[in-house]
């Protein structure tokens, strides 16, 4: 393609899942019902104008004047590894739509990078193998989450690989737009993408790119590298520490314009800096009770506390009660969102707004959840749980399922029938809970809430309790290969 030739043809799709192998024992495997699926015109309606990976791809297509074939996109909330039958069905849906597209110049795929098909197969590599076999001549671009686990084979299958720089992931659309632009440039012969990688014998605990953090310093380094002549993209992938597979590891991926030596040099530079700084990434746990005391000791105003050990965005059960139990002892108004408890939601709906009923909140998944909270609660509101996100994934809908706001003592608890991470205040506002009116607002999230609640307060903490998605990743029992990586092992095996 060159000059004023025909408009490039681009297929857009994705299969997105962040899979925790530790959660299979607690939640089973991720089935088809867990995935939100869109294809054809529905895909365009769902993602156009949103701050998502697919939204960024569609922006890149518009800028390139491309003829877009919206293929198929499926995404589930992070959770246990994906069942084999579910994966096969989702793969066939994507391939079927790509077959309809015919020969494409460019294929733009939204992948997480930490997808696992039970027991330990990389879902992302499987997708790329299938797409590459179907469309061998297309320029294949992939955008992945900052927490991707990136095996070397993935780079053999894709032509362009980018990932998020920010955590919270507020730059998803920017990074996919870059991937799309590079793919179109490669398709018309303007650049020749070459990939370089360095995998490290380590996994990082959840490490937000907040000011003064080592994660922010590494982010700034990869941004600086991207401004160097000949460098097209550079990403530090933290890895996903809740997948105990051979693929799991931190890595650096660099894309250069026809210069493999430069790609490797840049990847090595970032990797060496990370290895030197690794001890600064260790998590100092803050138990729920101490987090509450610290929040109350800081003067008036709202404090937002993330339930860091039970984040559905890491695959957590979403019904751990440790932080909720500590919150119930606070004599001032507090709120908690959301607790995944379909049984309590059903009981609240049956009782109706204004009713008082006995509840047994959460604690339904053994040690992953803690003991249930038994109390008397008053039903304050019932909603459909549908919101539009305003910070991360801005403009994209989210469905918490039927929800109930109940009051236990001085705490308003939003109970949901779908397991979802809280990214911003919208699910609270839907239930009449204005965050600024509470002394403490606790949310099921470990880092992403920081972007969504930044307009509410700058006082944010993360509480740590026991659980298979705890931030202290070195304390999680793991029988598989990641036990040999730092910080699980002080002498990590070579990678």
N, C-alpha and C positions, 0 to 999 in steps of 0.2 A: 504494500500500500504506500502511495506517495502522492504528493501534489494534490490535485483536486479530484482524486479518484472517488469511487463510491464510498458512502458512509460506512465506517467499520461496524461489524455485527458483534454484539456483546451479549453473552448470557450471564445472568446474575442469579445467584442462589446461595444456599448454605445449609449446613447441618451442625448445630452448635450445642455442645454439652460439656460441662465441667464435671468430671466423674470422680467421685470419691470411692475408692475400693474399700475403704473402712466402713462405709455405710451400708454395704450390701447385707450384712448380718442384721442390721436394724430396720432397713426399709425395703428389703428385697432388691429387685433390679428395676431400672427405669423402663417403663413400658410405653406403648404408643400413646396412651391417654395423657402422659406427662408432657407431651410435645405440643406446642402451638405451631400449626402448619399453615403456610400460605403459598399460593402458586398463581401464576398468570396475573391477570388484572388485580386480583386480591393482594398479591405481593406488592404491587405498585401502590395501591391504596393504603396498605398498612405501613409502608416504610418511607414513602416520598416525603421529604421535608423534615425527617426525624434525625436526631443526633445519634444515629446508630451506624454500625458498619455498613449495613445494606443501604441506609440513607446516603452515606458518603459515596458508595459505589454509584448510586443513581445520579448523584451530583456530577461525578467524574464522567459518566456516560453523556450527560447533557452538555457538559463543556466540550466533549469530543465530537458532538453531533452524531453519536452512535445510534444505530437501530438496536433497541433493547429487547431482548427476549427474557421476560421474567420467568425463570425456571421454577424451582421449588425451594422453600426455606422452612426449616424446622428448628425450633429451639425449645429446650426445657430448662426449668430452674435447676441449678446445680444440685446434684444428688448422687445416688448410688450408680454404679456402672450400668451401662445399657445392655438390655437383654439381646441375645443374638438375633432372634426373630424380629424384634423391633428394629434393630439396625438394618437388617436385610430389606424390610419394608420401606424404611425411609430412604435407603440408598436407591432402591428401584424407583421410587417416586421422583427422586432427583434425576436419575439417568433417563427416565421416560420423558421428562420435560426437556432434557438436553438433546435427546434424539429428535424431538419435534423441532428444535432450533436448527438442526442441521449443522453444517460446518460453520463454526464461529471464528472470528479473528481473535476474540478475547473472551476468557471465562473468568469471572470475578466471584470468588468464593468466600463466604463468611464461615470461618471455622474457629472454634475456641482454642484448640491446641492441646487440651487436656481431656479429650474424650476417650473413654475406655469402653470397649465391648467385652463383656465378661468372658473369661476372668481377667485378662491382662493385655488385650490387643488394642493397639492404637486405632481409635475410630477415625482420626484425622488422616492418618496414612492410608487407611482402607478407602476412605472417600476419594483421596487424590489418586490412588491407583486406578480406581474405577473410572474416574473422569478422564484421566490421562489416556487410558486404554480406548475410551470412546472418542476422544477428540485429541489425537496425538499432535496435530499441527497448531492448535490454538495456543496463544500466550495465556498461561495459567497463573493468575495472581491470587494470593491468599493473605488475608489480614487476620491476625490472631490476638488473643488476649495477652496481657502482660504476664499472666500465670501459665502460659503454654509450656508444655513439655515437648521439646523439639528433637526428635531423632534425626539422624543424618539422612535417612531415606526420604524424609519429607522434602528436604532441599533438592534431592535428585528429581523429584516429581514436579515441583513448582518452579516457575520462572522468576516470580517476584514474591518475596515474603516481607511483610511489615507487621509490626505489633504495636500495641499501645505503649506510650511513654508514661502516662499518668496513672496514679492510683490514689483516689478514685479515678475511674476510667472516663474522664470527661473529654478525652481526645479521640474517641473511637471513630467518629465520622471523619475527622481530619486525617487520621492515619489510613483509613480505607480509601479516602479520596486520593491520597498520595499513591497508594498501590494501584488504583485505577489509572491514574495519570501515567505512571511508569509502564503499565501494561499497554496502554494505547501508544505510547511513544515507542515501545519495543515492537509493536505490531506494524508500525509504519517505518521501522528501520532507523529511528532517530537515536536510540540507545541500544546497547547490548547488555542486558542485566547479567551479572555474575554474582554468585552467592558465596559468602565465606562464613564459617561457623566455628565457634569454640564452645564445646560443652564442658561444664565444670562439675567436679565431684561434690556438689552441694545443692541444697534446697533452701530457699529463704522463707522464713515465717512471714505472715502478712505484714508488709512493710510499706505504709503509705508514703507518697512523695510529698510530705509536708515540709514546710520551711525548716532548714537546719538538720534534716534527717539524712542518713547515708544514702537512702533511696533517691532523694532529691538531687544529691550531688552526682550520683551515677546517671540520673536522667539528664542533668545538664551536660554531662560529658558526651553522651550519645547524640544530643542535639548539636553540640559543637562539632562533632565528627561529621554529622550530616551536612554541615556547611562547607566541608573541605572539598576541593576540586576532585571530581571523579567519583565521589561518594553519592549514591542515590538514596540510601536509607540505612539506618542502623538501629537495632532494637536489642535491649537487654531484657530477656525473658527470665523472670524470677523463678519459674517452675511452679508446679502445683504440689504442695507437700502432703496432700491428703490422698494421693494416688501412689500406691506401693507397687510400682511397675518398673520395668527396665527403662522405659522412656523418661521417667521422672528425673529431672535435673534442671538446674539453671543453665542458661546458655546465652550466647551473643550471636546474632545473625546480622551480617552486613551485606548490602547490595551495592556493587560498584558498576561503573560503565566499562565493561570489558577488561577489567584489571583484577585478576584473581589474587595477585600478591597483595594489592592494596586492601582487598576485602578481608583477607586473613590477618593482615597487620592491624587493621582497625578492630577486628573482633578480639584479637589477642590483647590489645591495649585495654579495652574495657574489662575483659576477663581478669587480667592481672590486677587492675585496680580493685575489682570486686573481691578477689581472693585476699588482698591486703587489708581490705576494710571489713572482712566478714564478721569479726567479733562484735562490731558495732551494730549488727543486725539482730543480735540476740534479744529476746523478749523478756522483760522483767514483769512477771505477772502481777495483776492488781485484783485481788479477790473481790467479789461483789460487795461484801460488807464494808471493806475499806474504800471502795469506789464511792459508795453512798456517803460515808463519813467525809471523804475528801470533797465531794460535791457540796455538801451542806456547810462545810467550813469555809467555803470560798466567798461568802458574802451573798447578797440578794441577787436575784436574776435566775434565769433558767439554765440548767446544765443538762446536756444531752449525753447519755451513756449508751455506748454500743455493747450489746450482749456478745462479746467477742468469741466466746467458746461455742456458741450455738447459732452461727450465721447460716441461714439457708443458702446464701451466696457462696458458701464453701461446701455445701452439701449437708449442713447440720439439720437435725430433725425439726427445728423450729418450735419445739415444745418443752425445751429445758426450763426448769423452774427456779434455778439457783438465784438469778438476779431478781426475778419477780418476788421471790420469798423475802429477800432483803428489802425490796422496795416497799412491801406491805407494812414494814415497821416504821416507815417515815410518817410523822404526824401531819405533815404539810401535803397539799395536793400534788399528786404525781400521776403519770400515765405510762402505759406500757403497750407497745405495738410491734408486731402482732404475735399472738400465741396461736400456733397451729393446733386446733382442737375442734374438729368437725362435730364431735358428739356434744360438746358444750354449746356450739352454735345452734345445733338442732334443738337442744333443750330450751335455749333462749328464745328462738323463733316460736316454738310451741307455747311458751309461757306468755310471750308478748311484752311490748314496751310497758314499763312501769311495774312489772311483776318482780317479786323477790323469790329466789329459788336457791336450793343448795347446789353447789358446783364442785366438781373435781377437776381442777385445771391442770392440763399438761401431764408430763411425767409418764408418757405411755410407751417409752422405748428404753426401758431398763437404765443402765448407767449413763447412756447417752443423753438422758432427759432429766435425771434427778427424780425425786419423789413428787407425786402430784400435790397440788395445793387444794385442800378441802376448806370451803368457806361458804358463807351466805353472800349472794350477789344480787344486785338490782339491775334489771335490763333497762338501759337508757336509750339505745338506738339499734335498729336493724337496717343494714344496707346491702346492696348488691356487690360491694367490694371492687367496683370498677373505677379506676383512676387514669389520668394521663400524667406521665412523669414530667417533672419540670427541671431537673438538673441533669444527672447522668441519664442517657437515653431520652433526652428531652423530646417531647412530642409523641412518644411511643406509649400505647396503652399498656396497662398492667391489670391483671385480674386476680384479686385475692379471694374470689368466691364469695358466697354469702358470709357476711360478717355481723358480729354483734359487739356493741360497746356495753360492757357491764361494769358496775362499780363494786369494788371490794374494799371496805373501809374508806380510806382517802385516796385510793388508786383507781383510775379509770383504765380498764384493760380492754383492748380491742382483740377479739378472738376471731380467727379466720378459718375458713374451711379449705383454703389452699395454702400451701407452704410457700411463702414468698419473703424475700429480703425487703426491708424498708429502706428506700433510697432517699426519700424526701418527705416533707410533712403531709403530702396529699392524702394518704390513707387516714391520718389523724383528723385532718380538716373535714374529710367526708363524714366523719362521725361526730362532728361538733367539738373536737378537741383542738383548741388553739394552743400550740406548744408554749407560747410566751406566758400563758396563764398558769403554768405548772412549775413547781420548784425543780422537779426532775422529770425529764422525758426519756424513757428507756426504749431502745429499738433493737430489733433483731438484725444486726449488721456489725461488721468489724471495722470497715474503713469507708465504704461508699457513702455512708450517711454524712460524712464530713462535708461533701459538696452540697448535698441537698439541704442541710440545716445551717449552712454558713450564714444565711440571712437571719436566722433565729438567734444564734449566739456564737461566740467564739470559744465558749467553755465546753469542751468535749473530752470525754474520758472513754476508755474501753475497759470493761470488766472481764475478768478471767475466772472461769469455773472448770470443773472436770468435764471431759467430753472428747469424743474422737475427732473433733475439728478444733481443738484448742490451739491458741497461738503458740504455746510452748511445744512446738512440733517434736522436739527431742524426747518428750515424755510420753508420746503416743506409742503404745505397743505396735510394732510392725515386724512381721516375720520375713518380709520380702527384701528385694535388693536395696531399697532406700535406707535400710538400717546401716549400710556401709558409707552413706554420704554424711557430710557435715550438715547440721550440728549433731546428728545422731551418733556419729563417730568422730572422735577427735583426730583420727588419722584416716581420712577418707581414702577409699580405693581410687587408683588412677582412672581417669575417664578418657 
